[in-house]
Amino acid sequence: MANVRSFVEPVVQQIHLPAGIAGPDELTLDVRCFLVGVSTGLILIDAGLKGSAAEIELALQRVGAQWSDITDVVLTHSHPDHVGGLDEVTSRTPGAEVWAGAPEVQAISSAVPLRPLSEGDNVRGLRVIETPGHTKGHIGLLHEDEGVLFVGDAVGAMEGVVARPPAPFTADAAQAELSLRKLSELVPRRILFSHGAEVPDPVAQLRELVSRGAGT
Ligand SMILES: [Zn+2]
């Protein structure tokens, strides 16, 4: 691809949860994976829901790239709205490395071998931040040059407000809270959520959420 520069292109899919799954009411929410452009090509963060390949392909077209430009796929965690499209993706990116947090690797079904990541590892400029709790091996990623923090499902956003993910989806709430505190100590320029669009003053909002305490 020509003139590679740093950028983030979101890929958005919709999830419909019937009443009784995430709470008493029916819920529609978005799930995002991200194409991150770096000097060596593209990194895909998460693989989305089953059926994501068509949406990812549109995003590739938007940035003037192709499947073969994706060198790495990094998975934040094993939930099906983040890895459901993995096999569709890897069948189109045969040369790409696929990564996940070390404790998460066993939980992800994949046609290709996954490579384990740990705290401080770096995938082409994305620094791994272990953020267990939502799942055992959940990771966040910090694009250090750009100051962009990808938080996965450690925290999300609803209508411009930062919020914890619904409790039924979080494996260990106490550990998730420690991970949230860890993320709130960073000072990124942008925070990108897997669920929900970007919000104003994300760092201040995240700190306030943490200071109000769990259950808020
Ligand atoms: Zn999740």
Residues whose N, C-alpha, C, O or C-beta is under 5 A from the ligand:
A	BS01	ZN	H79 D153
